[in-house]
Amino acid sequence: MARTTPQVTDSVLVYHDGAQAQTVPVGSVAWQEWLKDARTTTFHVNHQRGSFTARKEQRQRGGSYWYAYRTQGGRLHKGYLGRAEELTL
């Protein structure tokens, strides 16, 4: 089975756990748990104002932080999103 990137659309995360699709409301306790899971490293956000890919990055001093990546005008832009507990729509 091909790996698919988890997607956030209309305030709902959709990801696959094996062959089963899972849905999680953004901002819920399940959302926070999913973000903090060591296996969670990326997801894509589809929004009317634009889309981006979020990636979890580890830092030398410990802890992981989320960053947004978006290509616009042929250039890749990176923006800080925050720690898992800070992420909302």
C-alpha positions as CSV (number, residue, x, y, z in Angstrom):
1,M,0.0,0.0,0.0
2,A,1.4,3.4,-0.9
3,R,2.0,5.9,1.9
4,T,-0.2,9.0,1.8
5,T,0.5,12.2,3.5
6,P,-2.1,13.1,6.2
7,Q,-4.4,15.9,5.1
8,V,-6.1,18.7,7.1
9,T,-9.2,20.1,5.3
10,D,-12.1,22.0,6.8
11,S,-10.7,21.6,10.4
12,V,-10.4,17.8,10.1
13,L,-7.3,15.7,9.9
14,V,-7.6,12.6,7.8
15,Y,-4.8,10.0,8.0
16,H,-4.4,6.3,7.4
17,D,-3.7,3.8,10.2
18,G,-2.9,0.7,8.2
19,A,-5.7,0.4,5.7
20,Q,-8.2,2.2,7.9
21,A,-8.8,6.0,7.4
22,Q,-8.9,7.9,10.6
23,T,-10.5,11.4,11.2
24,V,-9.5,13.8,14.0
25,P,-10.9,17.3,14.6
26,V,-8.1,19.9,14.7
27,G,-7.7,21.2,18.2
28,S,-9.1,18.1,20.0
29,V,-7.2,16.0,22.5
30,A,-6.8,13.3,19.8
31,W,-5.2,16.0,17.5
32,Q,-2.6,16.9,20.2
33,E,-1.8,13.2,20.8
34,W,-1.4,12.6,17.1
35,L,1.0,15.6,16.8
36,K,3.1,14.4,19.7
37,D,3.4,10.9,18.4
38,A,7.0,10.1,17.4
39,R,5.7,8.5,14.2
40,T,4.0,11.7,13.1
41,T,6.4,13.8,11.1
42,T,4.4,15.6,8.4
43,F,0.9,16.6,7.2
44,H,-0.5,18.8,4.5
45,V,-3.0,21.7,5.1
46,N,-5.5,22.6,2.5
47,H,-7.1,26.0,3.2
48,Q,-8.9,28.6,1.1
49,R,-6.1,31.1,1.7
50,G,-3.5,28.6,0.5
51,S,-1.9,25.3,1.3
52,F,1.3,24.2,2.9
53,T,3.1,21.1,4.2
54,A,3.9,21.0,7.9
55,R,7.0,19.1,9.1
56,K,8.2,18.2,12.6
57,E,11.9,19.0,13.1
58,Q,14.1,17.9,16.1
59,R,16.4,20.5,17.6
60,Q,19.8,19.8,19.2
61,R,18.7,21.2,22.6
62,G,15.8,18.8,22.7
63,G,12.2,19.1,21.7
64,S,10.5,19.1,18.4
65,Y,9.0,22.0,16.6
66,W,6.6,22.3,13.6
67,Y,7.5,24.3,10.5
68,A,5.4,25.1,7.4
69,Y,6.8,24.8,3.9
70,R,5.2,26.3,0.8
71,T,6.5,26.9,-2.7
72,Q,5.4,30.3,-4.1
73,G,6.7,32.0,-7.2
74,G,9.2,29.2,-7.7
75,R,10.8,29.7,-4.2
76,L,10.5,27.5,-1.2
77,H,9.4,29.4,1.9
78,K,9.7,28.1,5.5
79,G,7.8,29.4,8.5
80,Y,7.8,28.5,12.2
81,L,4.5,27.1,13.5
82,G,5.4,26.1,17.0
83,R,5.4,23.2,19.4
84,A,2.6,20.5,19.1
85,E,0.6,22.0,22.0
86,E,0.6,25.4,20.2
87,L,-0.8,24.2,16.9
88,T,-4.4,25.2,16.0
89,L,-6.0,25.9,12.7
